[in-house]
């Protein structure tokens, strides 16, 4: 079975409050993107890694790939105007693969073991998730309803899908002009198949806000201190 991987690197740095994309933020002296790519590099089972990024940062991303010695398995393409569009374009770039992994450049603390666990999962479609430890309410200006947290899951990446089935689901969503913020929900809606939830990790955080990079530095320092 041939495995492809899509790394979403489409951030523009707006919420992080920086004048450059957050995938270029440094963690332990290296860009967040590089942390992710280094994990993929040691997994021989992954045949192709495609990074989607804004056109304005295509050459810079390619320079990072070259400067850090990533091999021919790694390539970079221009992403879309949305996360969903970027995944769809990435799927086209790995069209010869049977299975596809999807990850985000701004989840740098993912581990090699998590990728390997996902690949080894018997289910063709799987994701990581962790329980929600706090109370969740539905509403905006006023409370409208209570959501049962026992029935909810905090979605984490990476995720794994049958590439052809996910592509067909994306095409159906495009026909409906339907928008999703991640692929498990899109897949369940349009492919009509189950997605296995694997136990995630509290340290696999997504860098979205300025405080997240501070948290990531603390986690990273702890990992280094433990020899991880």
C-alpha positions as a printed NumPy array, in Angstrom:
array([[  0.   ,   0.   ,   0.   ],
       [  1.339,   3.395,  -0.976],
       [  1.009,   6.143,   1.635],
       [  0.982,   9.871,   0.969],
       [  1.017,  12.718,   3.458],
       [ -0.371,  16.24 ,   3.22 ],
       [  1.114,  18.877,   5.539],
       [ -1.055,  21.981,   5.709],
       [  1.084,  25.108,   5.995],
       [ -1.349,  27.797,   4.945],
       [ -1.251,  30.105,   7.959],
       [ -0.695,  33.826,   7.498],
       [  0.08 ,  34.762,  11.107],
       [ -3.033,  36.876,  11.719],
       [ -4.191,  35.4  ,  15.04 ],
       [ -0.672,  34.782,  16.288],
       [  0.028,  38.503,  15.877],
       [  3.168,  38.114,  13.758],
       [  3.971,  39.595,  10.327],
       [  4.817,  36.164,   8.897],
       [  3.08 ,  32.757,   8.722],
       [  3.004,  30.872,  11.996],
       [  4.524,  27.75 ,  10.407],
       [  7.774,  29.759,  10.3  ],
       [  7.722,  30.518,  14.036],
       [ 10.71 ,  29.036,  15.829],
       [ 10.422,  26.31 ,  18.44 ],
       [ 13.736,  25.275,  19.937],
       [ 15.466,  27.236,  17.183],
       [ 13.678,  25.485,  14.287],
       [ 10.554,  26.464,  12.324],
       [  7.388,  24.661,  13.392],
       [  7.131,  23.191,   9.905],
       [ 10.558,  21.583,  10.192],
       [  9.596,  19.815,  13.426],
       [  6.729,  18.125,  11.581],
       [  8.771,  17.239,   8.502],
       [ 11.562,  15.746,  10.608],
       [  9.054,  13.286,  12.099],
       [  7.859,  12.284,   8.635],
       [ 11.415,  11.899,   7.369],
       [ 12.204,   8.931,   9.616],
       [  9.073,   6.977,   8.641],
       [  9.995,   4.936,   5.579],
       [  6.376,   3.818,   5.111],
       [  5.43 ,   7.322,   3.927],
       [  6.122,   7.452,   0.198],
       [  5.355,  11.109,  -0.503],
       [  5.018,  14.258,   1.611],
       [  3.305,  17.29 ,   0.052],
       [  3.319,  20.657,   1.832],
       [  0.569,  23.118,   0.857],
       [  1.382,  26.786,   1.437],
       [  0.394,  30.281,   0.265],
       [  1.838,  31.281,  -3.11 ],
       [  3.616,  34.251,  -1.512],
       [  5.611,  31.862,   0.674],
       [  6.156,  29.027,  -1.806],
       [  9.808,  29.778,  -2.501],
       [ 10.592,  30.34 ,   1.173],
       [  9.024,  26.997,   2.032],
       [ 11.02 ,  25.307,  -0.709],
       [ 14.201,  26.894,   0.654],
       [ 13.441,  25.525,   4.107],
       [ 12.949,  22.051,   2.627],
       [ 16.261,  22.286,   0.754],
       [ 18.243,  23.857,   3.611],
       [ 17.225,  21.122,   6.035],
       [ 18.161,  18.344,   3.657],
       [ 14.741,  16.821,   3.056],
       [ 14.843,  14.296,   0.233],
       [ 12.881,  13.862,  -2.99 ],
       [  9.84 ,  12.533,  -1.122],
       [  9.142,  16.122,  -0.004],
       [  7.54 ,  18.686,  -2.29 ],
       [  5.624,  21.938,  -1.943],
       [  2.551,  23.177,  -3.802],
       [  0.393,  26.272,  -3.632],
       [ -2.573,  25.702,  -1.35 ],
       [ -6.101,  27.027,  -1.681],
       [ -7.971,  29.926,  -0.182],
       [ -9.237,  27.735,   2.654],
       [ -8.012,  24.764,   4.636],
       [-10.53 ,  22.542,   2.876],
       [ -9.369,  23.696,  -0.563],
       [ -5.742,  23.07 ,   0.411],
       [ -6.535,  19.492,   1.41 ],
       [ -8.339,  18.956,  -1.89 ],
       [ -5.354,  20.246,  -3.857],
       [ -3.038,  18.106,  -1.754],
       [ -5.125,  15.033,  -2.514],
       [ -4.563,  15.689,  -6.193],
       [ -0.816,  15.773,  -5.586],
       [ -0.878,  12.305,  -3.97 ],
       [ -3.362,  10.788,  -6.426],
       [ -1.232,   7.669,  -6.9  ],
       [ -1.383,   6.812,  -3.184],
       [ -3.817,   4.401,  -1.546],
       [ -3.837,   6.002,   1.891],
       [ -3.269,   9.598,   2.939],
       [ -2.195,  11.16 ,   6.219],
       [ -3.191,  14.75 ,   6.936],
       [ -1.328,  16.901,   9.426],
       [ -0.837,  20.589,  10.188],
       [  2.49 ,  22.405,  10.222],
       [  1.379,  24.159,  13.417],
       [  1.152,  20.897,  15.4  ],
       [  4.934,  20.494,  15.839],
       [  4.826,  18.299,  18.95 ],
       [  3.317,  15.293,  17.221],
       [  5.526,  12.232,  17.704],
       [  6.924,   9.649,  15.319],
       [  5.128,   7.027,  17.409],
       [  1.781,   8.744,  16.813],
       [  2.313,   8.66 ,  13.071],
       [  3.288,   4.998,  13.248],
       [  0.285,   4.163,  15.427],
       [ -2.005,   5.846,  12.928],
       [ -0.444,   4.022,   9.973],
       [ -0.673,   0.674,  11.799],
       [ -4.331,   1.15 ,  12.79 ],
       [ -6.472,  -1.575,  11.215],
       [ -9.149,   0.957,  10.263],
       [ -8.531,   2.629,   6.917],
       [ -9.905,   5.87 ,   8.345],
       [ -8.709,   7.043,  11.75 ],
       [ -7.868,  10.13 ,  13.79 ],
       [ -6.574,  11.13 ,  17.189],
       [ -8.837,  12.71 ,  19.778],
       [ -8.857,  13.555,  23.453],
       [-11.743,  14.028,  25.9  ],
       [-12.99 ,  17.551,  26.558],
       [-12.239,  18.309,  30.233],
       [-14.438,  21.387,  30.585],
       [-18.118,  22.253,  30.352],
       [-19.313,  23.248,  26.873],
       [-22.363,  25.411,  26.228],
       [-24.116,  26.212,  22.973],
       [-24.803,  29.892,  22.352],
       [-23.45 ,  33.278,  21.344],
       [-24.863,  36.32 ,  23.139],
       [-26.998,  34.048,  25.351],
       [-26.797,  30.442,  26.441],
       [-28.962,  28.302,  24.175],
       [-28.231,  24.774,  25.3  ],
       [-25.829,  22.498,  27.173],
       [-23.673,  20.077,  25.216],
       [-22.797,  16.79 ,  26.911],
       [-19.016,  16.671,  26.954],
       [-19.075,  12.878,  27.321],
       [-20.462,  12.79 ,  23.773],
       [-17.808,  15.155,  22.378],
       [-14.184,  14.762,  21.38 ],
       [-11.395,  17.304,  20.9  ],
       [-10.161,  16.622,  17.358],
       [ -6.419,  16.24 ,  16.867],
       [ -4.278,  15.601,  13.84 ],
       [ -2.759,  13.617,  12.2  ],
       [ -5.664,  11.843,  10.544],
       [ -5.645,   8.937,   8.093],
       [ -8.059,   8.181,   5.264],
       [ -8.553,   6.   ,   2.245],
       [ -7.319,   8.506,  -0.333],
       [ -9.868,   7.734,  -3.053],
       [-12.801,   7.803,  -0.615],
       [-11.68 ,  11.103,   0.913],
       [-11.23 ,  12.635,  -2.541],
       [-14.767,  11.587,  -3.52 ],
       [-16.09 ,  13.059,  -0.258],
       [-14.319,  16.357,  -0.961],
       [-15.751,  16.464,  -4.456],
       [-19.264,  15.918,  -3.064],
       [-18.744,  18.703,  -0.508],
       [-17.566,  21.02 ,  -3.281],
       [-20.722,  20.327,  -5.277],
       [-22.795,  21.252,  -2.223],
       [-20.608,  24.292,  -1.476],
       [-20.289,  22.868,   2.053],
       [-17.494,  24.032,   4.364],
       [-15.693,  22.015,   7.045],
       [-12.83 ,  22.893,   9.373],
       [-11.334,  19.388,   9.394],
       [-11.627,  16.2  ,   7.395],
       [-13.116,  13.582,   9.713],
       [-16.425,  15.435,   9.852],
       [-16.401,  15.964,   6.084],
       [-15.625,  12.283,   5.536],
       [-18.367,  11.019,   7.842],
       [-20.901,  13.333,   6.221],
       [-20.078,  12.587,   2.601],
       [-18.447,   9.153,   2.585],
       [-20.896,   7.751,   5.116],
       [-18.19 ,   5.695,   6.811],
       [-16.928,   5.568,  10.364],
       [-13.656,   7.127,  11.48 ],
       [-11.826,   5.393,  14.318],
       [-10.848,   7.652,  17.243],
       [ -7.439,   6.791,  18.684],
       [ -6.312,   8.134,  22.088],
       [ -4.571,  11.445,  21.549],
       [ -2.053,  13.374,  23.631],
       [ -2.381,  16.577,  25.649],
       [  0.981,  17.735,  24.338],
       [ -0.014,  17.569,  20.651],
       [ -1.253,  21.148,  20.711],
       [ -2.032,  23.428,  17.783],
       [ -0.225,  26.774,  17.682],
       [ -2.988,  29.332,  17.151],
       [ -2.585,  32.107,  19.724],
       [  0.537,  33.825,  21.12 ],
       [  0.214,  31.919,  24.401],
       [  0.345,  28.618,  22.509],
       [  3.965,  29.103,  21.49 ],
       [  4.872,  29.723,  25.142],
       [  3.138,  26.474,  26.097],
       [  4.847,  24.647,  23.238],
       [  8.275,  25.894,  24.362],
       [  7.615,  24.54 ,  27.861],
       [  6.497,  21.159,  26.521],
       [  9.446,  21.021,  24.138],
       [ 11.921,  21.85 ,  26.91 ],
       [ 10.425,  19.054,  29.01 ],
       [ 10.743,  16.6  ,  26.119],
       [ 14.388,  17.557,  25.575],
       [ 15.045,  17.35 ,  29.31 ],
       [ 13.65 ,  13.812,  29.367],
       [ 15.779,  12.869,  26.397],
       [ 12.737,  12.52 ,  24.113]])
